[in-house]
Amino acid sequence: MQLSKNTVGQIKTQAGLEIPSAKLFELPEKVLQFGTGVLLRALPDYFIDKANKQGIFNGRVVVVKSTDSDSSDFDKQDGLYTICVRGVENGKTITIEAKNNSLKNPYIQSATLNGKAFTKNWISYSDLMKGAVIKYQMSDKPNKFRGIAPEDRPYSVSQAVK
């Protein structure tokens, strides 16, 4: 079945599957998102979905394509896609938890990766492939001392990875 507004109601209920309410399509468009990349689209949309489910945002996302790449599959699905935690390898999963997350608390105060303090502003692919539990403590004020060390900066093609 091709996911679209017309087919959402036809999805059969099963364990671990959340089917969106038809009311979701009536929410006002509040976020303009540029780009159709999977990670850059799914991560903020995941948090918007959580906020909608908690009744603290109540809005939808409008995606603006930033390239001329083919998006016909995306268009056929009315811009819908699924969010899920999926086994990475040998049953390992990635879990992201953001405590105190809300529109009023957009800043990361602290983070842990697999139970250990994590100050980097990026996570390596190899760490994710091992399976990961990422926990963020969110706040209404930025932590100006977190993630400022040179090794905390994201990888750049202009720098060699150490």
Summary of the structure (lengths in Angstrom):
residues: 162
radius of gyration: 17.9
end to end distance: 45.2
largest distance: 50.8
contacts: 331
relative contact order: 0.13
helix: 23%
strand: 22%
